[in-house]
């Protein structure tokens, strides 16, 4: 069962901290990270996505610190890496 909006709003800072710790403890493999960066840069150039943004920039843009980021990672499929959001 999903969480309520109120629960997520109250727990957003903790969830963000846990994600940052998780990223530090479990970094992407360098080759996958580089391919994800390349794909993401292309998506920004094409206007499909915006960013990257710092946490402070997101707080300011959204007018709140109660937001939860999604980790972007890659899955190797043959010779390519597929970005997953």
N, C-alpha and C positions, 0 to 999 in steps of 0.2 A: 504494500500500500504506500502511496506517495505521501510526502510531507506536506503540511499546509504552508501557505505563503507566509503566515506569521512565524512559523517554526524556522523556515529558511531565512527569513529576514533577521531573526534573532541570532541565528547560528552562522551567518555569512562570514563574519570576521574569522571565526574558528576554522571554518571550512577552507577559506583562502590560505590561512597559515599552514594547515595540514597539507594543502596542495604544494605550497612552496617547499616545505620540508621533503615531501615525496619526490619532487623534481630534483632536489639536491642529492637525495639518497639513491635515486634511480634515474640517472640521466639517460637520454637517448644515445644509441651508438652513434659515433661521430659521422659515419657515412650516411646514416638515415637522417640525422639532424641536418646535415648539409643539403640533402635533397629536399627536405621539408622547407628549409629556408628558401631555397631556389624557387620551389613551387609557390610558396606564399608571396615572395617578392613579385613574381609574375602576376599573381592574382591581384596584388595591390596596384601594379602598373596598369592592368586592364580595367581597374575600377570595380572589380567584383567584391573586394573587401577593403576595409580601412585598417590602418594601424602600421606597425605595432604601437600599443599604448602602455604607459606605465600604470600602475595601480592608482596613483594620484590623479593622473589624467582621466581615468575611468570614473573615479569618485566625483571629480569635477563635472564631467560630461553628464553623468547620471543624476547628479545632485544628492548622492547618498553613498555610503560605504557598504550598503547592503546589497551586494551583487556577488555572484559566484562565477569565477572563470571556468572555462572548459579547457582541458589540456589537449593540445593538438599533437598527435603522434603519427608515426608512419608504419605502414605494413608493407613489407616487401612482397611484390607479386611479380614473379619472374625477374626481369631486369629493371623494373620500375618500382618506385616507392609510392604507395597510395596514401595521401594525407587523410587522417581520420580526425574529425572534430568531436 
